[in-house]
Amino acid sequence: MLSIVWVGIGGFVGSSLRYACSLLLPFNTHGFPLATFLVNIAGSFAIGCTFSLSARSAIADDVRLLLGVGVCGGFTTFSALSLETVALIRDGYLSMAAFYLTLSIVVGICATYAGILAMR
């Protein structure tokens, strides 16, 4: 039951950080949803770091839940990525939508792997 509390606290922190980023970063830079993209990449790197530390038993399970599931889960914004992609398609920016989606997924996966390597 305590694990749910850790995830909830982390989710609060992650969601709050995500909202702060949306206030500090431009939402849409030349048609590209920069804030969401940067948050997703940073969150991918952070979850890679968390996974790597957890796999080495360098952090406790409660910390993994707090950081990985809670903070990273609340911070990253796949639903926003989906909505922004649909909006780009709806507005006729098909190539920008394809670029944004592809770049977000590929760079996000690379960032996750970079986080794992960084913690080795």
Biopython code that builds the backbone (N, CA, C, O; Angstrom):
import numpy as np
from Bio.PDB.StructureBuilder import StructureBuilder

atoms = [
    (1, "MET", "N", (0.820, -1.197, 0.000)),
    (1, "MET", "CA", (0.000, 0.000, 0.000)),
    (1, "MET", "C", (0.864, 1.262, 0.000)),
    (1, "MET", "O", (0.493, 2.265, -0.610)),
    (2, "LEU", "N", (2.011, 1.220, 0.677)),
    (2, "LEU", "CA", (2.900, 2.372, 0.709)),
    (2, "LEU", "C", (3.433, 2.706, -0.690)),
    (2, "LEU", "O", (3.721, 3.864, -0.990)),
    (3, "SER", "N", (3.560, 1.682, -1.541)),
    (3, "SER", "CA", (4.059, 1.920, -2.892)),
    (3, "SER", "C", (3.139, 2.858, -3.671)),
    (3, "SER", "O", (3.609, 3.653, -4.485)),
    (4, "ILE", "N", (1.852, 2.772, -3.428)),
    (4, "ILE", "CA", (0.891, 3.673, -4.094)),
    (4, "ILE", "C", (1.130, 5.112, -3.650)),
    (4, "ILE", "O", (1.008, 6.040, -4.449)),
    (5, "VAL", "N", (1.463, 5.294, -2.399)),
    (5, "VAL", "CA", (1.742, 6.640, -1.883)),
    (5, "VAL", "C", (2.986, 7.208, -2.568)),
    (5, "VAL", "O", (2.995, 8.372, -2.966)),
    (6, "TRP", "N", (4.045, 6.386, -2.709)),
    (6, "TRP", "CA", (5.267, 6.857, -3.360)),
    (6, "TRP", "C", (4.994, 7.255, -4.810)),
    (6, "TRP", "O", (5.476, 8.287, -5.276)),
    (7, "VAL", "N", (4.224, 6.436, -5.517)),
    (7, "VAL", "CA", (3.884, 6.748, -6.909)),
    (7, "VAL", "C", (3.055, 8.029, -6.973)),
    (7, "VAL", "O", (3.266, 8.865, -7.852)),
    (8, "GLY", "N", (2.117, 8.182, -6.047)),
    (8, "GLY", "CA", (1.284, 9.386, -6.019)),
    (8, "GLY", "C", (2.084, 10.649, -5.747)),
    (8, "GLY", "O", (1.863, 11.678, -6.386)),
    (9, "ILE", "N", (3.009, 10.575, -4.806)),
    (9, "ILE", "CA", (3.865, 11.738, -4.512)),
    (9, "ILE", "C", (4.722, 12.070, -5.733)),
    (9, "ILE", "O", (4.844, 13.232, -6.123)),
    (10, "GLY", "N", (5.310, 11.039, -6.328)),
    (10, "GLY", "CA", (6.127, 11.253, -7.522)),
    (10, "GLY", "C", (5.309, 11.814, -8.672)),
    (10, "GLY", "O", (5.778, 12.682, -9.409)),
    (11, "GLY", "N", (4.086, 11.318, -8.827)),
    (11, "GLY", "CA", (3.210, 11.828, -9.885)),
    (11, "GLY", "C", (2.883, 13.298, -9.690)),
    (11, "GLY", "O", (2.834, 14.067, -10.650)),
    (12, "PHE", "N", (2.662, 13.678, -8.451)),
    (12, "PHE", "CA", (2.409, 15.099, -8.141)),
    (12, "PHE", "C", (3.616, 15.949, -8.522)),
    (12, "PHE", "O", (3.479, 16.995, -9.156)),
    (13, "VAL", "N", (4.796, 15.485, -8.126)),
    (13, "VAL", "CA", (6.024, 16.232, -8.428)),
    (13, "VAL", "C", (6.235, 16.299, -9.947)),
    (13, "VAL", "O", (6.506, 17.370, -10.489)),
    (14, "GLY", "N", (6.114, 15.170, -10.620)),
    (14, "GLY", "CA", (6.327, 15.130, -12.065)),
    (14, "GLY", "C", (5.340, 15.991, -12.822)),
    (14, "GLY", "O", (5.725, 16.725, -13.732)),
    (15, "SER", "N", (4.071, 15.911, -12.456)),
    (15, "SER", "CA", (3.047, 16.725, -13.123)),
    (15, "SER", "C", (3.269, 18.206, -12.875)),
    (15, "SER", "O", (3.078, 19.024, -13.775)),
    (16, "SER", "N", (3.668, 18.553, -11.669)),
    (16, "SER", "CA", (3.942, 19.954, -11.346)),
    (16, "SER", "C", (5.140, 20.474, -12.141)),
    (16, "SER", "O", (5.117, 21.596, -12.647)),
    (17, "LEU", "N", (6.187, 19.650, -12.248)),
    (17, "LEU", "CA", (7.348, 20.035, -13.048)),
    (17, "LEU", "C", (6.972, 20.189, -14.521)),
    (17, "LEU", "O", (7.447, 21.098, -15.202)),
    (18, "ARG", "N", (6.122, 19.298, -14.996)),
    (18, "ARG", "CA", (5.674, 19.362, -16.400)),
    (18, "ARG", "C", (4.933, 20.670, -16.644)),
    (18, "ARG", "O", (5.169, 21.341, -17.649)),
    (19, "TYR", "N", (4.052, 21.030, -15.743)),
    (19, "TYR", "CA", (3.290, 22.265, -15.899)),
    (19, "TYR", "C", (4.225, 23.475, -15.855)),
    (19, "TYR", "O", (4.055, 24.421, -16.624)),
    (20, "ALA", "N", (5.204, 23.445, -14.963)),
    (20, "ALA", "CA", (6.174, 24.545, -14.880)),
    (20, "ALA", "C", (6.936, 24.687, -16.196)),
    (20, "ALA", "O", (7.186, 25.802, -16.656)),
    (21, "CYS", "N", (7.302, 23.567, -16.795)),
    (21, "CYS", "CA", (7.996, 23.619, -18.088)),
    (21, "CYS", "C", (7.116, 24.227, -19.167)),
    (21, "CYS", "O", (7.598, 24.965, -20.027)),
    (22, "SER", "N", (5.825, 23.917, -19.124)),
    (22, "SER", "CA", (4.923, 24.477, -20.138)),
    (22, "SER", "C", (4.772, 25.984, -19.970)),
    (22, "SER", "O", (4.474, 26.688, -20.935)),
    (23, "LEU", "N", (4.976, 26.483, -18.755)),
    (23, "LEU", "CA", (4.919, 27.926, -18.530)),
    (23, "LEU", "C", (6.224, 28.611, -18.941)),
    (23, "LEU", "O", (6.212, 29.761, -19.381)),
    (24, "LEU", "N", (7.334, 27.910, -18.799)),
    (24, "LEU", "CA", (8.646, 28.499, -19.063)),
    (24, "LEU", "C", (9.093, 28.373, -20.516)),
    (24, "LEU", "O", (9.822, 29.228, -21.018)),
    (25, "LEU", "N", (8.663, 27.320, -21.188)),
    (25, "LEU", "CA", (9.090, 27.078, -22.557)),
    (25, "LEU", "C", (7.977, 27.443, -23.529)),
    (25, "LEU", "O", (6.797, 27.319, -23.199)),
    (26, "PRO", "N", (8.342, 27.887, -24.711)),
    (26, "PRO", "CA", (7.303, 28.189, -25.704)),
    (26, "PRO", "C", (6.568, 26.912, -26.093)),
    (26, "PRO", "O", (7.188, 25.876, -26.330)),
    (27, "PHE", "N", (5.239, 26.996, -26.158)),
    (27, "PHE", "CA", (4.437, 25.813, -26.496)),
    (27, "PHE", "C", (4.689, 25.390, -27.930)),
    (27, "PHE", "O", (4.839, 24.203, -28.221)),
    (28, "ASN", "N", (4.733, 26.341, -28.798)),
    (28, "ASN", "CA", (4.772, 26.039, -30.212)),
    (28, "ASN", "C", (5.803, 26.937, -30.878)),
    (28, "ASN", "O", (5.599, 28.146, -30.989)),
    (29, "THR", "N", (6.900, 26.356, -31.318)),
    (29, "THR", "CA", (7.960, 27.113, -31.958)),
    (29, "THR", "C", (7.982, 26.768, -33.440)),
    (29, "THR", "O", (8.392, 25.674, -33.828)),
    (30, "HIS", "N", (7.544, 27.696, -34.249)),
    (30, "HIS", "CA", (7.479, 27.492, -35.712)),
    (30, "HIS", "C", (6.668, 26.244, -36.048)),
    (30, "HIS", "O", (7.045, 25.483, -36.939)),
    (31, "GLY", "N", (5.578, 26.032, -35.356)),
    (31, "GLY", "CA", (4.717, 24.884, -35.607)),
    (31, "GLY", "C", (5.142, 23.613, -34.897)),
    (31, "GLY", "O", (4.452, 22.598, -34.987)),
    (32, "PHE", "N", (6.273, 23.651, -34.188)),
    (32, "PHE", "CA", (6.793, 22.463, -33.521)),
    (32, "PHE", "C", (6.554, 22.564, -32.020)),
    (32, "PHE", "O", (6.984, 23.538, -31.403)),
    (33, "PRO", "N", (5.878, 21.583, -31.409)),
    (33, "PRO", "CA", (5.596, 21.596, -29.968)),
    (33, "PRO", "C", (6.854, 21.345, -29.134)),
    (33, "PRO", "O", (7.060, 20.242, -28.630)),
    (34, "LEU", "N", (7.684, 22.363, -28.994)),
    (34, "LEU", "CA", (8.998, 22.245, -28.373)),
    (34, "LEU", "C", (8.935, 21.817, -26.907)),
    (34, "LEU", "O", (9.692, 20.942, -26.489)),
    (35, "ALA", "N", (8.051, 22.416, -26.133)),
    (35, "ALA", "CA", (7.989, 22.112, -24.698)),
    (35, "ALA", "C", (7.709, 20.627, -24.457)),
    (35, "ALA", "O", (8.390, 19.988, -23.655)),
    (36, "THR", "N", (6.724, 20.091, -25.139)),
    (36, "THR", "CA", (6.382, 18.681, -24.964)),
    (36, "THR", "C", (7.527, 17.788, -25.410)),
    (36, "THR", "O", (7.842, 16.796, -24.752)),
    (37, "PHE", "N", (8.150, 18.142, -26.531)),
    (37, "PHE", "CA", (9.270, 17.363, -27.038)),
    (37, "PHE", "C", (10.401, 17.312, -26.010)),
    (37, "PHE", "O", (10.906, 16.233, -25.700)),
    (38, "LEU", "N", (10.802, 18.466, -25.481)),
    (38, "LEU", "CA", (11.908, 18.520, -24.523)),
    (38, "LEU", "C", (11.583, 17.786, -23.227)),
    (38, "LEU", "O", (12.443, 17.110, -22.663)),
    (39, "VAL", "N", (10.354, 17.915, -22.755)),
    (39, "VAL", "CA", (9.936, 17.205, -21.544)),
    (39, "VAL", "C", (10.004, 15.696, -21.767)),
    (39, "VAL", "O", (10.483, 14.961, -20.903)),
    (40, "ASN", "N", (9.528, 15.236, -22.915)),
    (40, "ASN", "CA", (9.552, 13.798, -23.184)),
    (40, "ASN", "C", (10.976, 13.264, -23.284)),
    (40, "ASN", "O", (11.249, 12.150, -22.837)),
    (41, "ILE", "N", (11.882, 14.039, -23.861)),
    (41, "ILE", "CA", (13.271, 13.592, -23.970)),
    (41, "ILE", "C", (13.927, 13.581, -22.589)),
    (41, "ILE", "O", (14.609, 12.619, -22.236)),
    (42, "ALA", "N", (13.728, 14.637, -21.813)),
    (42, "ALA", "CA", (14.298, 14.683, -20.465)),
    (42, "ALA", "C", (13.737, 13.553, -19.600)),
    (42, "ALA", "O", (14.478, 12.923, -18.845)),
    (43, "GLY", "N", (12.438, 13.299, -19.707)),
    (43, "GLY", "CA", (11.825, 12.213, -18.945)),
    (43, "GLY", "C", (12.335, 10.851, -19.382)),
    (43, "GLY", "O", (12.499, 9.953, -18.556)),
    (44, "SER", "N", (12.588, 10.691, -20.677)),
    (44, "SER", "CA", (13.139, 9.431, -21.178)),
    (44, "SER", "C", (14.535, 9.196, -20.618)),
    (44, "SER", "O", (14.866, 8.083, -20.209)),
    (45, "PHE", "N", (15.353, 10.244, -20.599)),
    (45, "PHE", "CA", (16.691, 10.128, -20.026)),
    (45, "PHE", "C", (16.599, 9.782, -18.531)),
    (45, "PHE", "O", (17.316, 8.906, -18.047)),
    (46, "ALA", "N", (15.724, 10.468, -17.819)),
    (46, "ALA", "CA", (15.585, 10.243, -16.375)),
    (46, "ALA", "C", (15.118, 8.829, -16.069)),
    (46, "ALA", "O", (15.597, 8.217, -15.115)),
    (47, "ILE", "N", (14.191, 8.299, -16.862)),
    (47, "ILE", "CA", (13.711, 6.943, -16.587)),
    (47, "ILE", "C", (14.787, 5.919, -16.945)),
    (47, "ILE", "O", (14.857, 4.852, -16.335)),
    (48, "GLY", "N", (15.628, 6.244, -17.935)),
    (48, "GLY", "CA", (16.770, 5.373, -18.236)),
    (48, "GLY", "C", (17.748, 5.321, -17.079)),
    (48, "GLY", "O", (18.238, 4.253, -16.713)),
    (49, "CYS", "N", (18.029, 6.483, -16.504)),
    (49, "CYS", "CA", (18.909, 6.549, -15.328)),
    (49, "CYS", "C", (18.308, 5.758, -14.165)),
    (49, "CYS", "O", (19.005, 4.986, -13.508)),
    (50, "THR", "N", (17.027, 5.951, -13.918)),
    (50, "THR", "CA", (16.342, 5.268, -12.819)),
    (50, "THR", "C", (16.367, 3.760, -13.020)),
    (50, "THR", "O", (16.638, 3.009, -12.083)),
    (51, "PHE", "N", (16.082, 3.314, -14.249)),
    (51, "PHE", "CA", (16.094, 1.888, -14.555)),
    (51, "PHE", "C", (17.479, 1.292, -14.311)),
    (51, "PHE", "O", (17.614, 0.228, -13.708)),
    (52, "SER", "N", (18.503, 1.997, -14.790)),
    (52, "SER", "CA", (19.867, 1.494, -14.647)),
    (52, "SER", "C", (20.269, 1.380, -13.176)),
    (52, "SER", "O", (20.845, 0.373, -12.764)),
    (53, "LEU", "N", (19.971, 2.398, -12.399)),
    (53, "LEU", "CA", (20.292, 2.357, -10.968)),
    (53, "LEU", "C", (19.512, 1.266, -10.254)),
    (53, "LEU", "O", (20.041, 0.594, -9.368)),
    (54, "SER", "N", (18.261, 1.091, -10.638)),
    (54, "SER", "CA", (17.422, 0.065, -10.029)),
    (54, "SER", "C", (17.937, -1.335, -10.365)),
    (54, "SER", "O", (17.929, -2.226, -9.515)),
    (55, "ALA", "N", (18.382, -1.522, -11.603)),
    (55, "ALA", "CA", (18.888, -2.827, -12.029)),
    (55, "ALA", "C", (20.149, -3.205, -11.261)),
    (55, "ALA", "O", (20.413, -4.391, -11.064)),
    (56, "ARG", "N", (20.931, -2.225, -10.826)),
    (56, "ARG", "CA", (22.153, -2.479, -10.045)),
    (56, "ARG", "C", (21.873, -2.514, -8.555)),
    (56, "ARG", "O", (22.795, -2.664, -7.753)),
    (57, "SER", "N", (20.628, -2.379, -8.183)),
    (57, "SER", "CA", (20.220, -2.305, -6.777)),
    (57, "SER", "C", (20.851, -1.117, -6.072)),
    (57, "SER", "O", (21.068, -1.145, -4.860)),
    (58, "ALA", "N", (21.148, -0.060, -6.850)),
    (58, "ALA", "CA", (21.742, 1.145, -6.276)),
    (58, "ALA", "C", (20.691, 2.041, -5.635)),
    (58, "ALA", "O", (21.015, 2.940, -4.859)),
    (59, "ILE", "N", (19.431, 1.787, -5.967)),
    (59, "ILE", "CA", (18.328, 2.522, -5.326)),
    (59, "ILE", "C", (17.271, 1.526, -4.869)),
    (59, "ILE", "O", (17.087, 0.472, -5.477)),
    (60, "ALA", "N", (16.598, 1.869, -3.817)),
    (60, "ALA", "CA", (15.566, 1.003, -3.250)),
    (60, "ALA", "C", (14.334, 0.973, -4.143)),
    (60, "ALA", "O", (14.121, 1.875, -4.954)),
    (61, "ASP", "N", (13.528, -0.067, -3.988)),
    (61, "ASP", "CA", (12.309, -0.192, -4.785)),
    (61, "ASP", "C", (11.374, 0.999, -4.598)),
    (61, "ASP", "O", (10.754, 1.454, -5.560)),
    (62, "ASP", "N", (11.264, 1.506, -3.375)),
    (62, "ASP", "CA", (10.399, 2.663, -3.136)),
    (62, "ASP", "C", (10.890, 3.891, -3.906)),
    (62, "ASP", "O", (10.084, 4.669, -4.418)),
    (63, "VAL", "N", (12.195, 4.063, -3.988)),
    (63, "VAL", "CA", (12.769, 5.195, -4.732)),
    (63, "VAL", "C", (12.525, 5.005, -6.224)),
    (63, "VAL", "O", (12.222, 5.962, -6.936)),
    (64, "ARG", "N", (12.656, 3.769, -6.695)),
    (64, "ARG", "CA", (12.370, 3.467, -8.110)),
    (64, "ARG", "C", (10.928, 3.800, -8.447)),
    (64, "ARG", "O", (10.649, 4.390, -9.491)),
    (65, "LEU", "N", (10.021, 3.427, -7.571)),
    (65, "LEU", "CA", (8.614, 3.739, -7.801)),
    (65, "LEU", "C", (8.370, 5.243, -7.769)),
    (65, "LEU", "O", (7.658, 5.780, -8.617)),
    (66, "LEU", "N", (8.960, 5.916, -6.794)),
    (66, "LEU", "CA", (8.812, 7.362, -6.676)),
    (66, "LEU", "C", (9.322, 8.063, -7.936)),
    (66, "LEU", "O", (8.617, 8.883, -8.525)),
    (67, "LEU", "N", (10.550, 7.736, -8.347)),
    (67, "LEU", "CA", (11.178, 8.427, -9.477)),
    (67, "LEU", "C", (10.705, 7.919, -10.836)),
    (67, "LEU", "O", (10.315, 8.709, -11.695)),
    (68, "GLY", "N", (10.739, 6.610, -11.029)),
    (68, "GLY", "CA", (10.425, 6.041, -12.342)),
    (68, "GLY", "C", (8.954, 6.101, -12.690)),
    (68, "GLY", "O", (8.567, 6.707, -13.689)),
    (69, "VAL", "N", (8.140, 5.476, -11.872)),
    (69, "VAL", "CA", (6.703, 5.424, -12.157)),
    (69, "VAL", "C", (6.038, 6.765, -11.849)),
    (69, "VAL", "O", (5.239, 7.265, -12.640)),
    (70, "GLY", "N", (6.374, 7.340, -10.698)),
    (70, "GLY", "CA", (5.726, 8.573, -10.268)),
    (70, "GLY", "C", (6.207, 9.813, -10.993)),
    (70, "GLY", "O", (5.467, 10.398, -11.784)),
    (71, "VAL", "N", (7.451, 10.224, -10.729)),
    (71, "VAL", "CA", (7.953, 11.481, -11.300)),
    (71, "VAL", "C", (8.015, 11.399, -12.828)),
    (71, "VAL", "O", (7.479, 12.271, -13.511)),
    (72, "CYS", "N", (8.656, 10.373, -13.364)),
    (72, "CYS", "CA", (8.775, 10.282, -14.825)),
    (72, "CYS", "C", (7.415, 10.079, -15.489)),
    (72, "CYS", "O", (7.146, 10.642, -16.551)),
    (73, "GLY", "N", (6.574, 9.285, -14.869)),
    (73, "GLY", "CA", (5.231, 9.070, -15.419)),
    (73, "GLY", "C", (4.395, 10.333, -15.421)),
    (73, "GLY", "O", (3.659, 10.596, -16.372)),
    (74, "GLY", "N", (4.506, 11.117, -14.358)),
    (74, "GLY", "CA", (3.766, 12.375, -14.296)),
    (74, "GLY", "C", (4.386, 13.467, -15.152)),
    (74, "GLY", "O", (3.690, 14.361, -15.634)),
    (75, "PHE", "N", (5.696, 13.389, -15.337)),
    (75, "PHE", "CA", (6.428, 14.427, -16.073)),
    (75, "PHE", "C", (6.293, 14.284, -17.576)),
    (75, "PHE", "O", (6.054, 15.271, -18.272)),
    (76, "THR", "N", (6.440, 13.086, -18.081)),
    (76, "THR", "CA", (6.371, 12.883, -19.525)),
    (76, "THR", "C", (4.929, 12.987, -19.989)),
    (76, "THR", "O", (3.992, 12.845, -19.204)),
    (77, "THR", "N", (4.775, 13.235, -21.259)),
    (77, "THR", "CA", (3.470, 13.688, -21.739)),
    (77, "THR", "C", (3.036, 12.993, -23.030)),
    (77, "THR", "O", (2.777, 13.653, -24.035)),
    (78, "PHE", "N", (2.958, 11.692, -23.002)),
    (78, "PHE", "CA", (2.575, 10.997, -24.233)),
    (78, "PHE", "C", (1.192, 11.412, -24.700)),
    (78, "PHE", "O", (0.951, 11.516, -25.903)),
    (79, "SER", "N", (0.285, 11.649, -23.775)),
    (79, "SER", "CA", (-1.053, 12.077, -24.199)),
    (79, "SER", "C", (-0.996, 13.442, -24.873)),
    (79, "SER", "O", (-1.721, 13.684, -25.839)),
    (80, "ALA", "N", (-0.143, 14.337, -24.377)),
    (80, "ALA", "CA", (0.017, 15.643, -25.025)),
    (80, "ALA", "C", (0.664, 15.472, -26.393)),
    (80, "ALA", "O", (0.276, 16.142, -27.350)),
    (81, "LEU", "N", (1.647, 14.583, -26.494)),
    (81, "LEU", "CA", (2.269, 14.283, -27.777)),
    (81, "LEU", "C", (1.222, 13.813, -28.772)),
    (81, "LEU", "O", (1.216, 14.250, -29.923)),
    (82, "SER", "N", (0.345, 12.933, -28.341)),
    (82, "SER", "CA", (-0.713, 12.419, -29.212)),
    (82, "SER", "C", (-1.659, 13.529, -29.656)),
    (82, "SER", "O", (-1.988, 13.640, -30.836)),
    (83, "LEU", "N", (-2.087, 14.340, -28.712)),
    (83, "LEU", "CA", (-3.015, 15.428, -29.027)),
    (83, "LEU", "C", (-2.382, 16.441, -29.982)),
    (83, "LEU", "O", (-3.020, 16.884, -30.937)),
    (84, "GLU", "N", (-1.137, 16.799, -29.721)),
    (84, "GLU", "CA", (-0.463, 17.773, -30.581)),
    (84, "GLU", "C", (-0.235, 17.217, -31.986)),
    (84, "GLU", "O", (-0.306, 17.958, -32.966)),
    (85, "THR", "N", (0.036, 15.926, -32.085)),
    (85, "THR", "CA", (0.195, 15.297, -33.397)),
    (85, "THR", "C", (-1.119, 15.330, -34.167)),
    (85, "THR", "O", (-1.134, 15.647, -35.357)),
    (86, "VAL", "N", (-2.214, 15.007, -33.500)),
    (86, "VAL", "CA", (-3.530, 15.058, -34.141)),
    (86, "VAL", "C", (-3.864, 16.489, -34.570)),
    (86, "VAL", "O", (-4.421, 16.706, -35.647)),
    (87, "ALA", "N", (-3.519, 17.466, -33.719)),
    (87, "ALA", "CA", (-3.781, 18.872, -34.074)),
    (87, "ALA", "C", (-2.976, 19.283, -35.301)),
    (87, "ALA", "O", (-3.498, 19.982, -36.170)),
    (88, "LEU", "N", (-1.716, 18.862, -35.390)),
    (88, "LEU", "CA", (-0.904, 19.170, -36.563)),
    (88, "LEU", "C", (-1.515, 18.550, -37.825)),
    (88, "LEU", "O", (-1.554, 19.187, -38.878)),
    (89, "ILE", "N", (-1.987, 17.320, -37.715)),
    (89, "ILE", "CA", (-2.633, 16.652, -38.853)),
    (89, "ILE", "C", (-3.916, 17.380, -39.231)),
    (89, "ILE", "O", (-4.167, 17.638, -40.409)),
    (90, "ARG", "N", (-4.720, 17.706, -38.240)),
    (90, "ARG", "CA", (-5.981, 18.414, -38.478)),
    (90, "ARG", "C", (-5.755, 19.751, -39.173)),
    (90, "ARG", "O", (-6.537, 20.154, -40.034)),
    (91, "ASP", "N", (-4.686, 20.430, -38.794)),
    (91, "ASP", "CA", (-4.393, 21.744, -39.361)),
    (91, "ASP", "C", (-3.645, 21.662, -40.691)),
    (91, "ASP", "O", (-3.265, 22.686, -41.259)),
    (92, "GLY", "N", (-3.439, 20.450, -41.181)),
    (92, "GLY", "CA", (-2.827, 20.279, -42.495)),
    (92, "GLY", "C", (-1.313, 20.207, -42.510)),
    (92, "GLY", "O", (-0.709, 20.244, -43.582)),
    (93, "TYR", "N", (-0.686, 20.105, -41.349)),
    (93, "TYR", "CA", (0.776, 20.023, -41.267)),
    (93, "TYR", "C", (1.206, 18.562, -41.164)),
    (93, "TYR", "O", (1.771, 18.136, -40.156)),
    (94, "LEU", "N", (0.932, 17.807, -42.216)),
    (94, "LEU", "CA", (1.203, 16.370, -42.181)),
    (94, "LEU", "C", (2.687, 16.067, -42.037)),
    (94, "LEU", "O", (3.065, 15.195, -41.255)),
    (95, "SER", "N", (3.528, 16.771, -42.776)),
    (95, "SER", "CA", (4.966, 16.487, -42.682)),
    (95, "SER", "C", (5.512, 16.873, -41.306)),
    (95, "SER", "O", (6.364, 16.169, -40.765)),
    (96, "MET", "N", (5.032, 17.987, -40.731)),
    (96, "MET", "CA", (5.471, 18.382, -39.393)),
    (96, "MET", "C", (5.002, 17.357, -38.363)),
    (96, "MET", "O", (5.738, 17.035, -37.430)),
    (97, "ALA", "N", (3.782, 16.842, -38.527)),
    (97, "ALA", "CA", (3.257, 15.823, -37.610)),
    (97, "ALA", "C", (4.119, 14.559, -37.667)),
    (97, "ALA", "O", (4.464, 13.992, -36.630)),
    (98, "ALA", "N", (4.461, 14.125, -38.868)),
    (98, "ALA", "CA", (5.294, 12.932, -39.024)),
    (98, "ALA", "C", (6.686, 13.160, -38.444)),
    (98, "ALA", "O", (7.245, 12.280, -37.789)),
    (99, "PHE", "N", (7.239, 14.339, -38.689)),
    (99, "PHE", "CA", (8.564, 14.681, -38.166)),
    (99, "PHE", "C", (8.544, 14.698, -36.642)),
    (99, "PHE", "O", (9.415, 14.106, -36.004)),
    (100, "TYR", "N", (7.566, 15.366, -36.057)),
    (100, "TYR", "CA", (7.441, 15.491, -34.602)),
    (100, "TYR", "C", (7.293, 14.123, -33.949)),
    (100, "TYR", "O", (7.982, 13.815, -32.977)),
    (101, "LEU", "N", (6.404, 13.315, -34.480)),
    (101, "LEU", "CA", (6.149, 12.003, -33.900)),
    (101, "LEU", "C", (7.385, 11.104, -34.014)),
    (101, "LEU", "O", (7.787, 10.469, -33.039)),
    (102, "THR", "N", (7.980, 11.054, -35.202)),
    (102, "THR", "CA", (9.162, 10.218, -35.419)),
    (102, "THR", "C", (10.326, 10.683, -34.549)),
    (102, "THR", "O", (10.978, 9.874, -33.889)),
    (103, "LEU", "N", (10.581, 11.983, -34.553)),
    (103, "LEU", "CA", (11.682, 12.527, -33.769)),
    (103, "LEU", "C", (11.480, 12.271, -32.278)),
    (103, "LEU", "O", (12.421, 11.902, -31.576)),
    (104, "SER", "N", (10.264, 12.466, -31.798)),
    (104, "SER", "CA", (9.979, 12.255, -30.376)),
    (104, "SER", "C", (10.224, 10.811, -29.963)),
    (104, "SER", "O", (10.805, 10.552, -28.909)),
    (105, "ILE", "N", (9.786, 9.880, -30.784)),
    (105, "ILE", "CA", (9.951, 8.467, -30.438)),
    (105, "ILE", "C", (11.419, 8.050, -30.533)),
    (105, "ILE", "O", (11.948, 7.431, -29.611)),
    (106, "VAL", "N", (12.072, 8.384, -31.636)),
    (106, "VAL", "CA", (13.455, 7.960, -31.841)),
    (106, "VAL", "C", (14.385, 8.613, -30.814)),
    (106, "VAL", "O", (15.194, 7.930, -30.188)),
    (107, "VAL", "N", (14.271, 9.930, -30.642)),
    (107, "VAL", "CA", (15.151, 10.613, -29.696)),
    (107, "VAL", "C", (14.806, 10.211, -28.255)),
    (107, "VAL", "O", (15.695, 10.121, -27.408)),
    (108, "GLY", "N", (13.524, 9.971, -27.976)),
    (108, "GLY", "CA", (13.128, 9.507, -26.646)),
    (108, "GLY", "C", (13.754, 8.162, -26.305)),
    (108, "GLY", "O", (14.244, 7.967, -25.192)),
    (109, "ILE", "N", (13.739, 7.239, -27.250)),
    (109, "ILE", "CA", (14.359, 5.931, -27.025)),
    (109, "ILE", "C", (15.866, 6.092, -26.851)),
    (109, "ILE", "O", (16.465, 5.465, -25.977)),
    (110, "CYS", "N", (16.473, 6.928, -27.676)),
    (110, "CYS", "CA", (17.920, 7.182, -27.542)),
    (110, "CYS", "C", (18.241, 7.812, -26.181)),
    (110, "CYS", "O", (19.249, 7.473, -25.561)),
    (111, "ALA", "N", (17.388, 8.719, -25.726)),
    (111, "ALA", "CA", (17.610, 9.361, -24.425)),
    (111, "ALA", "C", (17.491, 8.350, -23.283)),
    (111, "ALA", "O", (18.252, 8.408, -22.318)),
    (112, "THR", "N", (16.537, 7.428, -23.395)),
    (112, "THR", "CA", (16.411, 6.381, -22.387)),
    (112, "THR", "C", (17.681, 5.536, -22.333)),
    (112, "THR", "O", (18.199, 5.247, -21.254)),
    (113, "TYR", "N", (18.175, 5.146, -23.503)),
    (113, "TYR", "CA", (19.400, 4.358, -23.555)),
    (113, "TYR", "C", (20.586, 5.158, -23.028)),
    (113, "TYR", "O", (21.438, 4.611, -22.328)),
    (114, "ALA", "N", (20.650, 6.448, -23.356)),
    (114, "ALA", "CA", (21.727, 7.300, -22.857)),
    (114, "ALA", "C", (21.683, 7.385, -21.330)),
    (114, "ALA", "O", (22.729, 7.410, -20.680)),
    (115, "GLY", "N", (20.483, 7.429, -20.759)),
    (115, "GLY", "CA", (20.358, 7.435, -19.310)),
    (115, "GLY", "C", (20.869, 6.150, -18.685)),
    (115, "GLY", "O", (21.501, 6.171, -17.629)),
    (116, "ILE", "N", (20.592, 5.027, -19.344)),
    (116, "ILE", "CA", (21.102, 3.753, -18.856)),
    (116, "ILE", "C", (22.619, 3.729, -18.911)),
    (116, "ILE", "O", (23.278, 3.316, -17.956)),
    (117, "LEU", "N", (23.170, 4.175, -20.035)),
    (117, "LEU", "CA", (24.636, 4.197, -20.172)),
    (117, "LEU", "C", (25.282, 5.170, -19.199)),
    (117, "LEU", "O", (26.362, 4.896, -18.677)),
    (118, "ALA", "N", (24.642, 6.289, -18.951)),
    (118, "ALA", "CA", (25.201, 7.294, -18.057)),
    (118, "ALA", "C", (25.329, 6.778, -16.622)),
    (118, "ALA", "O", (26.183, 7.246, -15.869)),
    (119, "MET", "N", (24.503, 5.836, -16.249)),
    (119, "MET", "CA", (24.521, 5.332, -14.877)),
    (119, "MET", "C", (25.386, 4.095, -14.710)),
    (119, "MET", "O", (25.464, 3.540, -13.614)),
    (120, "ARG", "N", (26.034, 3.655, -15.776)),
    (120, "ARG", "CA", (26.918, 2.474, -15.674)),
    (120, "ARG", "C", (28.204, 2.801, -14.985)),
    (120, "ARG", "O", (29.055, 1.927, -14.817)),
]
sb = StructureBuilder()
sb.init_structure("model")
sb.init_model(0)
sb.init_chain("A")
sb.init_seg("    ")
for serial, (resi, resn, name, xyz) in enumerate(atoms, 1):
    if name == "N":
        sb.init_residue(resn, " ", resi, " ")
    sb.init_atom(name, np.array(xyz, "f"), 0.0, 1.0, " ", f" {name:<3s}", serial, name[0])
structure = sb.get_structure()
